[in-house]
Amino acid sequence: MMNNNRLTFVALLLTAVFCFIPAAGAAPIETFQFDSPETERVFHKLSEELRCLVCQNQNIAESNADLAKDLRLEIYTMLKDGRSEEEIIDFMVQRYGDYVLYNPPMKPLTWLLWFGPIIIFAVGLVFVVYYLKAQSKMKQRQALSPEEIERIKSLHAEQKGKDK
C-alpha cells in the first residue's frame, strides 16, 4: 500500500513539473543591471508601452521575437546613456513610426488608427440595414394577393378533379 502511494505522488509531481515547463520558456529572460530602481521602473514601463512590430499584439516586454529583444536592449542602452523617457519614445517613433506605440497620438497620420474601427462599424451597420430593408421589400413583393391565392386554389381544385 505504501509503495502505491509513493508511485501516485511521483506521478502527480512529474505531471505538475511537465505542465509548468512550457510556461517557464514563455517569458523572456534577460538580466539587465540598473543603476537605480527609478531607471528599472522606466525600463519596464517603456517595455510595456511599446508594441512588438513582429508580434503586433504583444508589447516588447512579453515578446520573445528577436526584434523585441533588440528593442529591449536598445532601451536599456539608451537609459544607461542618460536618455530620458521622452527621448527614447521619440527615437522609437522616428525609427518605427507611430504604430510602435500602443496609444498613438491623435494627428492626421493616425486618424485611420483612431477612427478606422468606427468607420468600419458604421459602414457595416449601413450595409446590414440596407440588406434587411431589401429583404423586407423582397418579401413584400413575393406576398400573394387575395386574387392570386384564389386562382391557386382553383387551379389546385382543377388538378384534383383531373386526378380522380
C-alpha positions in Angstrom: 0.0 0.0 0.0 2.8 2.4 0.9 4.6 1.7 -2.5 1.4 2.6 -4.4 1.1 6.0 -2.6 4.6 6.8 -3.4 4.1 5.9 -7.0 1.0 8.1 -7.2 2.8 11.0 -5.5 5.7 10.8 -8.0 3.3 10.6 -10.9 1.5 13.7 -9.7 4.8 15.5 -9.1 6.0 14.7 -12.6 2.7 15.8 -14.1 2.9 19.1 -12.3 6.5 19.7 -13.4 5.7 18.9 -17.1 2.7 21.2 -17.0 4.8 24.2 -16.0 7.8 23.6 -18.2 6.2 25.4 -21.2 5.3 28.4 -19.0 9.0 28.7 -18.0 10.1 29.2 -21.6 7.2 31.6 -22.5 8.5 34.7 -20.8 11.7 36.5 -22.0 14.5 36.2 -19.6 17.1 38.9 -19.6 19.3 40.2 -16.9 19.9 43.9 -17.0 21.7 45.7 -14.2 20.2 49.1 -13.4 21.8 52.0 -11.6 18.6 52.8 -9.7 15.1 51.5 -9.1 13.8 54.5 -11.0 15.7 53.5 -14.1 14.4 50.0 -13.8 10.9 51.3 -13.4 11.3 53.4 -16.6 12.7 50.4 -18.5 9.7 48.2 -17.6 7.2 51.0 -18.3 8.7 51.6 -21.8 8.9 47.9 -22.5 5.2 47.6 -21.7 4.2 50.7 -23.7 6.0 49.8 -26.9 4.4 47.3 -29.4 6.5 44.4 -30.8 6.4 45.0 -34.5 6.8 41.3 -35.3 4.1 40.0 -32.9 1.9 43.1 -33.3 -0.4 42.1 -30.4 2.3 41.9 -27.7 4.4 44.5 -26.1 8.1 44.1 -26.2 8.2 43.1 -22.6 6.2 39.9 -23.4 7.6 39.1 -26.8 10.4 36.6 -27.5 10.9 37.9 -31.0 14.4 38.9 -32.0 13.3 42.4 -32.7 11.7 42.7 -29.3 15.0 41.6 -27.7 16.9 44.2 -29.7 14.4 46.9 -28.7 14.7 46.0 -25.0 18.5 46.1 -25.3 18.2 49.5 -27.2 16.0 50.9 -24.4 18.5 49.6 -21.8 21.4 51.1 -23.6 19.7 54.5 -24.0 18.8 54.6 -20.3 22.4 53.8 -19.4 23.4 56.7 -21.7 21.2 59.0 -19.7 18.4 59.5 -22.2 15.0 60.5 -20.9 11.8 58.5 -21.3 10.5 61.1 -23.9 13.8 60.9 -25.9 13.5 57.1 -26.1 9.9 57.2 -27.2 10.7 59.9 -29.8 13.6 57.8 -31.1 11.4 54.7 -31.4 8.6 56.6 -33.1 11.1 58.3 -35.5 12.6 54.9 -36.4 9.4 52.7 -36.5 6.5 55.1 -36.8 3.5 55.7 -34.5 2.4 52.1 -34.8 5.1 51.1 -32.3 3.0 52.9 -29.6 0.0 51.2 -28.1 -1.6 54.6 -27.7 -0.6 56.6 -30.8 -1.0 60.4 -30.7 -4.0 62.0 -32.3 -2.8 63.5 -35.6 -3.7 63.3 -39.3 -1.4 60.4 -39.9 -3.0 58.3 -37.2 -6.6 59.2 -37.8 -7.2 55.8 -39.5 -5.9 54.0 -36.4 -8.2 56.0 -34.2 -11.3 56.2 -36.4 -10.9 53.2 -38.6 -12.8 50.8 -36.4 -15.7 53.2 -36.0 -15.8 53.8 -39.8 -15.8 50.1 -40.5 -18.5 49.5 -37.9 -20.7 52.3 -39.4 -20.2 51.0 -43.0 -21.1 47.5 -41.8 -24.2 48.8 -40.0 -25.3 50.7 -43.1 -24.8 47.5 -45.1 -26.9 45.4 -42.7 -29.7 48.0 -42.6 -29.7 48.2 -46.4 -29.7 44.4 -46.6 -32.6 44.0 -44.2 -34.7 46.6 -46.0 -34.0 44.9 -49.3 -35.1 41.5 -47.8 -38.2 43.1 -46.4 -39.1 44.6 -49.8 -38.4 41.3 -51.5 -40.8 39.5 -49.1 -43.5 42.2 -49.7 -43.1 41.7 -53.5 -43.4 37.9 -53.0 -46.5 38.1 -51.0 -49.6 36.9 -53.0 -52.7 39.0 -53.4 -56.1 37.5 -52.5 -56.9 37.1 -56.2 -53.7 35.1 -56.7 -54.5 32.9 -53.7 -58.0 32.2 -55.1 -56.5 31.5 -58.6 -54.1 29.0 -57.0 -56.9 27.3 -55.0 -59.0 26.9 -58.2 -56.0 25.5 -60.1 -55.4 23.1 -57.3 -59.0 22.0 -57.2 -59.0 21.5 -61.0 -55.9 19.4 -60.7 -57.5 17.3 -58.0 -60.6 16.8 -60.3 -58.4 15.6 -63.2 -56.5 13.2 -60.9 -59.7 11.4 -59.9 
